[in-house]
Amino acid sequence: KICKTYSIQCYQFLQPVPVVDYIPLFNETLTDSRFAKYPHKQALINGYKEVRNDFRNESYQYLSTYDISSLFLNYKDGIPYVDSVHYSPRANSLISENIFKIVEKDINK
């Protein structure tokens, strides 16, 4: 509503989570394993599927939606997560860089 009221471009990003689109390459285990247990993991996977479909199928006049949740699918720069909900510093940088590239394209239009 704020975006529409002030006619500004707003962004929403679907960011990576450990249980979706990430396969541990270093046999790492998350310190909080409740998200790896089936009911929580499946709920997150199902929720992400619904949100992804919404991002693909909906068009919002003042809200640009971007799915960057698969950013760590082929992550080769160490471990992207320090626990089940926090990113490593390098992973945070990668997310920030990707968000900036998207916003920068709009700024330069």
DSSP file (Angstrom, degrees, kcal/mol; ACC not computed):
  #  RESIDUE AA STRUCTURE BP1 BP2  ACC     N-H-->O    O-->H-N    N-H-->O    O-->H-N    TCO  KAPPA ALPHA  PHI   PSI    X-CA   Y-CA   Z-CA
    1    1 A K     >        0   0    0      0, 0.0     4,-2.8     0, 0.0     5,-0.2   0.000 360.0 360.0 360.0 -37.9    0.0    0.0    0.0
    2    2 A I  H  >  +     0   0    0      2,-0.2     4,-2.4     1,-0.2     6,-0.2   0.921 360.0  51.5 -64.1 -42.8    2.9    2.4    0.8
    3    3 A C  H  >>S+     0   0    0      1,-0.2     5,-2.0     2,-0.2     4,-0.6   0.921 114.0  43.6 -59.7 -44.6    4.4    1.7   -2.7
    4    4 A K  H >45S+     0   0    0      3,-0.2     3,-0.6     2,-0.2    -2,-0.2   0.918 111.6  53.6 -67.7 -44.0    1.1    2.4   -4.4
    5    5 A T  H 3<5S+     0   0    0     -4,-2.8    -2,-0.2     1,-0.2    -1,-0.2   0.904 120.9  31.2 -58.0 -44.0    0.4    5.5   -2.3
    6    6 A Y  H 3<5S-     0   0    0     -4,-2.4    -1,-0.2    -5,-0.2    -2,-0.2   0.370 104.9-125.4 -98.6   4.4    3.7    7.1   -3.1
    7    7 A S  T <<5 +     0   0    0     -3,-0.6     2,-0.3    -4,-0.6    -3,-0.2   0.913  59.7 144.9  51.2  50.0    4.1    5.6   -6.6
    8    8 A I      < -     0   0    0     -5,-2.0     2,-0.5    -6,-0.2    -1,-0.2  -0.863  55.2-110.2-115.4 152.8    7.5    4.1   -5.8
    9    9 A Q        -     0   0    0     -2,-0.3     2,-0.3    54,-0.1    54,-0.2  -0.697  37.8-171.1 -81.8 125.3    9.0    0.9   -7.0
   10   10 A C  E     -a   63   0A   0     52,-2.3    54,-3.4    -2,-0.5     2,-0.4  -0.819   6.9-147.2-115.8 157.7    9.3   -1.7   -4.2
   11   11 A Y  E     -a   64   0A   0     -2,-0.3     2,-0.4    52,-0.2    54,-0.2  -0.935  10.9-169.4-128.1 145.9   11.0   -5.0   -4.3
   12   12 A Q  E     -a   65   0A   0     52,-2.6    54,-2.5    -2,-0.4     2,-0.5  -0.993  11.7-164.9-133.1 128.9   10.4   -8.4   -2.7
   13   13 A F  E     -a   66   0A   0     -2,-0.4     2,-0.9    52,-0.2    54,-0.2  -0.947  16.7-145.1-117.6 130.7   13.1  -11.1   -2.8
   14   14 A L  E     -a   67   0A   0     52,-2.7    54,-1.8    -2,-0.5    55,-0.3  -0.848  33.3-159.6 -90.2 108.4   12.6  -14.8   -2.0
   15   15 A Q        -     0   0    0     -2,-0.9    54,-0.3     1,-0.1    52,-0.0  -0.422  20.5 -85.2 -93.3 164.3   15.9  -15.6   -0.5
   16   16 A P        -     0   0    0      0, 0.0    -1,-0.1     0, 0.0    54,-0.1  -0.278  36.8-169.0 -65.7 149.2   17.7  -19.0    0.0
   17   17 A V  B >   -B   20   0B   0      3,-0.6     3,-1.5    52,-0.4    68,-0.1  -0.960  32.9-113.4-131.9 153.9   17.0  -21.2    3.0
   18   18 A P  T 3  S+     0   0    0      0, 0.0     4,-0.3     0, 0.0    67,-0.1   0.815 111.9  50.4 -59.3 -33.0   19.0  -24.3    3.9
   19   19 A V  T 3  S+     0   0    0     65,-0.2     2,-0.5     2,-0.1    26,-0.1   0.504 103.9  65.2 -88.6  -1.4   16.3  -26.9    3.2
   20   20 A V  B <  S-B   17   0B   0     -3,-1.5    -3,-0.6     1,-0.1    -1,-0.1  -0.982 117.7 -14.3-123.6 127.5   15.4  -25.6   -0.3
   21   21 A D  S    S+     0   0    0     -2,-0.5     2,-0.4     1,-0.1    -1,-0.1   0.768 104.6 107.2  58.1  31.5   17.8  -25.7   -3.3
   22   22 A Y        -     0   0    0     -4,-0.3    51,-0.1    52,-0.1    -1,-0.1  -0.964  44.5-172.2-141.4 126.2   21.0  -26.4   -1.2
   23   23 A I        -     0   0    0     -2,-0.4    -4,-0.1    49,-0.3     2,-0.0  -0.968  33.4-118.4-113.8 118.0   22.9  -29.6   -1.0
   24   24 A P        -     0   0    0      0, 0.0     3,-0.2     0, 0.0    55,-0.1  -0.321  27.1-174.1 -57.8 129.5   25.6  -29.7    1.6
   25   25 A L  S    S+     0   0    0      1,-0.1    54,-0.1    53,-0.1    51,-0.0   0.583  80.6  45.1 -98.9 -13.9   29.0  -30.2    0.0
   26   26 A F  S    S-     0   0    0     52,-0.0    -1,-0.1     2,-0.0     3,-0.1   0.071 111.7-106.3-120.7  23.2   31.1  -30.5    3.1
   27   27 A N        +     0   0    0      1,-0.2     2,-0.1    -3,-0.2    -2,-0.0   0.784  63.1 167.6  56.3  29.0   28.9  -32.8    5.2
   28   28 A E        -     0   0    0      1,-0.0     2,-0.4     0, 0.0    -1,-0.2  -0.395  23.6-154.4 -72.5 150.8   27.9  -29.9    7.4
   29   29 A T        -     0   0    0     -3,-0.1     2,-0.2    -2,-0.1     4,-0.1  -0.970  19.3-118.1-122.6 143.1   25.1  -30.1    9.8
   30   30 A L        -     0   0    0     -2,-0.4    53,-0.1     1,-0.1     3,-0.1  -0.538  16.5-129.5 -80.4 145.8   23.1  -27.1   11.0
   31   31 A T  S    S+     0   0    0     51,-0.3     2,-0.7     1,-0.2    -1,-0.1   0.786 104.1  51.2 -67.0 -26.5   23.2  -26.3   14.7
   32   32 A D    >   +     0   0    0      1,-0.1     3,-0.8     2,-0.0    -1,-0.2  -0.872  68.8 177.1-112.2  97.7   19.4  -26.2   14.8
   33   33 A S  G >>  +     0   0    0     -2,-0.7     3,-1.4     1,-0.2     4,-0.7   0.470  55.5  94.7 -85.3  -0.6   18.3  -29.4   13.2
   34   34 A R  G >4 S+     0   0    0      1,-0.3     3,-0.5     2,-0.2     6,-0.4   0.816  82.8  56.8 -62.9 -26.6   14.5  -29.0   13.7
   35   35 A F  G <4 S+     0   0    0     -3,-0.8    -1,-0.3     1,-0.2    -2,-0.1   0.698 101.6  56.7 -76.2 -17.4   14.2  -27.5   10.2
   36   36 A A  G <4 S+     0   0    0     -3,-1.4    -1,-0.2    -4,-0.1    -2,-0.2   0.630  85.0 101.0 -85.9 -14.0   15.8  -30.7    8.7
   37   37 A K  S <X S-     0   0    0     -4,-0.7     4,-2.7    -3,-0.5     3,-0.4  -0.456  88.0-109.0 -72.8 146.9   13.1  -32.8   10.3
   38   38 A Y  H  > S+     0   0    0      1,-0.2     4,-3.2     2,-0.2     5,-0.3   0.833 109.7  49.3 -50.9 -52.9   10.4  -33.9    7.9
   39   39 A P  H  > S+     0   0    0      0, 0.0     4,-1.7     0, 0.0    -1,-0.2   0.915 119.2  38.5 -59.8 -42.6    7.3  -31.8    9.0
   40   40 A H  H  > S+     0   0    0     -3,-0.4     4,-2.3    -6,-0.4    -2,-0.2   0.922 118.1  48.8 -70.9 -44.3    9.2  -28.5    9.1
   41   41 A K  H  X S+     0   0    0     -4,-2.7     4,-2.6    -7,-0.3     5,-0.2   0.937 113.2  46.8 -61.3 -47.2   11.3  -29.2    6.0
   42   42 A Q  H  X S+     0   0    0     -4,-3.2     4,-2.8    -5,-0.3     5,-0.2   0.874 110.1  53.6 -65.2 -36.9    8.3  -30.3    4.0
   43   43 A A  H  X S+     0   0    0     -4,-1.7     4,-2.6    -5,-0.3    -1,-0.2   0.920 111.4  45.8 -63.1 -43.1    6.3  -27.2    5.1
   44   44 A L  H  X S+     0   0    0     -4,-2.3     4,-2.8     2,-0.2     5,-0.2   0.924 113.2  49.2 -64.5 -44.6    9.1  -24.9    4.0
   45   45 A I  H  X S+     0   0    0     -4,-2.6     4,-2.0     1,-0.2    -2,-0.2   0.928 114.3  45.4 -61.1 -45.2    9.5  -26.7    0.7
   46   46 A N  H  X S+     0   0    0     -4,-2.8     4,-2.1     2,-0.2    -1,-0.2   0.908 113.1  50.4 -64.9 -42.1    5.8  -26.5    0.1
   47   47 A G  H  X S+     0   0    0     -4,-2.6     4,-2.5    -5,-0.2    -2,-0.2   0.915 110.3  49.2 -62.8 -43.5    5.6  -22.9    1.1
   48   48 A Y  H  X S+     0   0    0     -4,-2.8     4,-3.0     1,-0.2     5,-0.2   0.884 108.2  54.7 -63.5 -37.8    8.5  -21.9   -1.2
   49   49 A K  H  X S+     0   0    0     -4,-2.0     4,-2.2    -5,-0.2    -1,-0.2   0.927 110.3  46.1 -60.9 -44.5    6.8  -23.7   -4.0
   50   50 A E  H  X S+     0   0    0     -4,-2.1     4,-2.2     2,-0.2    -2,-0.2   0.918 114.2  47.0 -64.3 -44.7    3.6  -21.7   -3.5
   51   51 A V  H  X S+     0   0    0     -4,-2.5     4,-2.8     2,-0.2    -2,-0.2   0.913 110.9  52.3 -65.6 -42.0    5.5  -18.4   -3.2
   52   52 A R  H  X S+     0   0    0     -4,-3.0     4,-2.3     1,-0.2    -1,-0.2   0.923 109.6  49.3 -58.9 -44.2    7.6  -19.2   -6.3
   53   53 A N  H  X S+     0   0    0     -4,-2.2     4,-2.4    -5,-0.2    -1,-0.2   0.910 111.2  49.8 -61.4 -41.8    4.4  -19.9   -8.3
   54   54 A D  H  X S+     0   0    0     -4,-2.2     4,-2.2     1,-0.2    -2,-0.2   0.918 109.5  51.2 -63.0 -43.8    3.0  -16.6   -7.1
   55   55 A F  H  < S+     0   0    0     -4,-2.8    -1,-0.2     1,-0.2    -2,-0.2   0.897 115.5  42.8 -59.8 -40.8    6.1  -14.7   -8.1
   56   56 A R  H  < S+     0   0    0     -4,-2.3    -1,-0.2    -5,-0.2    -2,-0.2   0.862 122.2  36.5 -73.0 -36.4    6.0  -16.2  -11.6
   57   57 A N  H  < S+     0   0    0     -4,-2.4     2,-0.3    -5,-0.2    -2,-0.2   0.639 102.6  74.6 -98.8 -16.1    2.3  -15.9  -12.1
   58   58 A E     <  -     0   0    0     -4,-2.2     2,-0.5    -5,-0.2     0, 0.0  -0.708  57.2-157.1-101.9 151.0    1.3  -12.6  -10.5
   59   59 A S        -     0   0    0     -2,-0.3     2,-0.5     5,-0.1     5,-0.1  -0.986   9.0-168.9-126.2 121.0    2.0   -9.1  -11.7
   60   60 A Y        -     0   0    0      3,-0.5     3,-0.2    -2,-0.5     5,-0.1  -0.927  18.2-144.1-113.1 132.3    2.1   -6.3   -9.2
   61   61 A Q  S    S+     0   0    0     -2,-0.5    -1,-0.1     1,-0.2     3,-0.0   0.887  98.4  20.1 -63.3 -40.9    2.1   -2.7  -10.4
   62   62 A Y  S    S+     0   0    0      1,-0.1   -52,-2.3   -53,-0.1     2,-0.5   0.315 113.6  75.3-113.9   8.0    4.3   -1.3   -7.7
   63   63 A L  E     -a   10   0A   0     -3,-0.2     2,-0.6   -54,-0.2    -3,-0.5  -0.963  58.1-161.7-127.7 117.8    6.0   -4.5   -6.4
   64   64 A S  E     -a   11   0A   0    -54,-3.4   -52,-2.6    -2,-0.5     2,-0.4  -0.858  14.2-159.3 -95.6 126.2    8.8   -6.2   -8.3
   65   65 A T  E     -a   12   0A   0     -2,-0.6     2,-0.4   -54,-0.2   -52,-0.2  -0.886   9.9-176.3-111.0 136.6    9.3   -9.8   -7.1
   66   66 A Y  E     -a   13   0A   0    -54,-2.5   -52,-2.7    -2,-0.4     2,-0.9  -0.996  18.8-146.8-135.3 131.3   12.4  -11.8   -7.6
   67   67 A D  E     +a   14   0A   0     -2,-0.4     3,-0.2   -54,-0.2   -52,-0.1  -0.846  32.8 153.4 -98.2 104.0   13.2  -15.4   -6.7
   68   68 A I    >   +     0   0    0    -54,-1.8     3,-1.7    -2,-0.9     4,-0.2   0.070  36.8 115.6-111.8  21.9   16.8  -15.7   -5.8
   69   69 A S  T 3  S+     0   0    0      1,-0.3     3,-0.5   -55,-0.3   -52,-0.4   0.727  70.7  56.4 -66.8 -21.8   16.2  -18.7   -3.5
   70   70 A S  T >  S+     0   0    0      1,-0.2     3,-2.0    -3,-0.2     4,-0.3   0.257  72.1 112.2 -92.7  14.1   18.3  -21.0   -5.7
   71   71 A L  T <  S+     0   0    0     -3,-1.7     3,-0.4     1,-0.3    -1,-0.2   0.808  79.9  44.5 -56.5 -33.7   21.4  -18.8   -5.4
   72   72 A F  T >  S+     0   0    0     -3,-0.5     3,-1.5     1,-0.2   -49,-0.3   0.270  79.1 107.2 -97.2  12.1   23.2  -21.4   -3.4
   73   73 A L  T <  S+     0   0    0     -3,-2.0   -50,-0.3     1,-0.3    -1,-0.2   0.892  98.8  20.0 -56.9 -40.8   22.3  -24.4   -5.6
   74   74 A N  T 3  S+     0   0    0     -3,-0.4     2,-0.4    -4,-0.3    -1,-0.3  -0.212  87.2 162.0-120.7  41.3   25.8  -24.5   -6.9
   75   75 A Y    <   +     0   0    0     -3,-1.5     3,-0.1     1,-0.1   -50,-0.1  -0.485   8.0 169.1 -68.4 119.3   27.6  -22.6   -4.1
   76   76 A K        +     0   0    0     -2,-0.4     2,-0.3     1,-0.1    -1,-0.1   0.243  52.6  87.8-115.0  10.6   31.3  -23.4   -4.4
   77   77 A D  S    S-     0   0    0      1,-0.3     2,-0.2    13,-0.0    -1,-0.1  -0.352 102.9 -79.0-111.8  51.6   32.7  -20.8   -2.0
   78   78 A G  S    S-     0   0    0     -2,-0.3    -1,-0.3    -3,-0.1   -53,-0.1  -0.551  84.0 -24.6  90.4-157.8   32.5  -22.7    1.4
   79   79 A I        -     0   0    0     -2,-0.2    12,-0.2     1,-0.1    11,-0.2  -0.837  49.3-158.3 -98.3 124.3   29.4  -23.2    3.5
   80   80 A P  S    S+     0   0    0      0, 0.0     8,-2.8     0, 0.0     2,-0.4   0.678  72.2  59.6 -78.0 -15.9   26.7  -20.5    3.0
   81   81 A Y  B     -C   87   0C   0      6,-0.3     6,-0.3     1,-0.1     3,-0.1  -0.916  49.5-171.3-119.3 138.3   24.9  -21.0    6.3
   82   82 A V  S    S-     0   0    0      4,-2.2   -51,-0.3    -2,-0.4     2,-0.3   0.665  84.7 -15.1 -93.9 -20.8   26.2  -20.7    9.9
   83   83 A D  S    S-     0   0    0      3,-1.2    -1,-0.2   -53,-0.1     3,-0.2  -0.876  95.8 -65.7-159.1-166.9   23.0  -22.2   11.3
   84   84 A S  S    S+     0   0    0     -2,-0.3   -65,-0.2     1,-0.2     3,-0.1   0.598 129.6  20.5 -71.7  -8.7   19.5  -23.0   10.0
   85   85 A V  S    S+     0   0    0    -68,-0.1     2,-0.4     1,-0.1    -1,-0.2   0.460 108.3  77.3-135.4  -4.0   18.5  -19.3    9.6
   86   86 A H        -     0   0    0     -3,-0.2    -4,-2.2   -69,-0.0    -3,-1.2  -0.906  64.2-137.1-118.7 141.7   21.7  -17.2    9.3
   87   87 A Y  B     -C   81   0C   0     -2,-0.4    -6,-0.3    -6,-0.3    -3,-0.0  -0.530  23.1-110.9 -89.1 156.2   24.0  -16.8    6.3
   88   88 A S     >  -     0   0    0     -8,-2.8     4,-2.6    -2,-0.2     5,-0.2  -0.416  38.9-103.1 -73.5 162.2   27.8  -16.8    6.4
   89   89 A P  H  > S+     0   0    0      0, 0.0     4,-2.1     0, 0.0     5,-0.1   0.903 123.1  48.9 -56.2 -42.8   29.4  -13.4    5.6
   90   90 A R  H  > S+     0   0    0      1,-0.2     4,-2.1     2,-0.2     5,-0.1   0.890 110.9  50.3 -65.3 -37.5   30.4  -14.5    2.0
   91   91 A A  H  > S+     0   0    0    -12,-0.2     4,-2.5     2,-0.2    -1,-0.2   0.911 108.6  52.1 -66.4 -41.3   26.9  -15.7    1.4
   92   92 A N  H  X S+     0   0    0     -4,-2.6     4,-2.7     1,-0.2    -2,-0.2   0.901 109.0  51.4 -58.7 -41.1   25.4  -12.4    2.7
   93   93 A S  H  X S+     0   0    0     -4,-2.1     4,-2.8     2,-0.2    -2,-0.2   0.914 109.0  49.9 -62.5 -43.0   27.7  -10.6    0.2
   94   94 A L  H  X S+     0   0    0     -4,-2.1     4,-2.2     2,-0.2    -2,-0.2   0.914 111.8  47.9 -63.4 -43.3   26.5  -12.8   -2.7
   95   95 A I  H  X S+     0   0    0     -4,-2.5     4,-2.5     2,-0.2    -2,-0.2   0.945 113.1  48.6 -60.7 -48.0   22.9  -12.1   -1.8
   96   96 A S  H  X S+     0   0    0     -4,-2.7     4,-2.8     1,-0.2    -2,-0.2   0.908 110.1  51.2 -59.9 -43.8   23.6   -8.4   -1.5
   97   97 A E  H  X S+     0   0    0     -4,-2.8     4,-2.3     1,-0.2    -1,-0.2   0.907 111.3  47.9 -61.2 -42.4   25.4   -8.3   -4.9
   98   98 A N  H  X S+     0   0    0     -4,-2.2     4,-1.7     2,-0.2    -2,-0.2   0.906 112.5  48.1 -67.0 -41.6   22.5  -10.1   -6.6
   99   99 A I  H  X S+     0   0    0     -4,-2.5     4,-2.4     1,-0.2     5,-0.2   0.927 111.6  51.1 -63.4 -43.8   19.9   -7.8   -5.1
  100  100 A F  H  X S+     0   0    0     -4,-2.8     4,-3.3     1,-0.2     5,-0.2   0.912 106.7  53.7 -60.8 -43.4   22.0   -4.7   -6.1
  101  101 A K  H  X S+     0   0    0     -4,-2.3     4,-1.5     1,-0.2    -1,-0.2   0.894 110.9  46.9 -58.8 -39.9   22.4   -5.9   -9.7
  102  102 A I  H  X S+     0   0    0     -4,-1.7     4,-1.1     2,-0.2    -2,-0.2   0.941 116.3  42.4 -67.5 -47.9   18.6   -6.3  -10.0
  103  103 A V  H  X S+     0   0    0     -4,-2.4     4,-2.2     1,-0.2     3,-0.3   0.890 109.7  58.8 -67.2 -39.3   17.9   -2.9   -8.4
  104  104 A E  H  X S+     0   0    0     -4,-3.3     4,-2.2     1,-0.2    -1,-0.2   0.864  99.8  57.4 -59.3 -37.3   20.7   -1.2  -10.4
  105  105 A K  H  < S+     0   0    0     -4,-1.5     4,-0.3    -5,-0.2    -1,-0.2   0.910 109.0  45.9 -60.1 -41.5   19.1   -2.3  -13.7
  106  106 A D  H >< S+     0   0    0     -4,-1.1     3,-1.1    -3,-0.3    -2,-0.2   0.888 110.7  52.8 -68.2 -38.5   15.9   -0.4  -12.7
  107  107 A I  H 3< S+     0   0    0     -4,-2.2    -2,-0.2     1,-0.2    -1,-0.2   0.880 108.9  50.1 -63.7 -37.6   17.8    2.6  -11.6
  108  108 A N  T 3<        0   0    0     -4,-2.2    -1,-0.2     1,-0.2    -2,-0.2   0.447 360.0 360.0 -83.8   0.5   19.6    2.8  -14.9
  109  109 A K    <         0   0    0     -3,-1.1    -1,-0.2    -4,-0.3    -2,-0.1   0.498 360.0 360.0 -71.2 360.0   16.4    2.6  -17.0
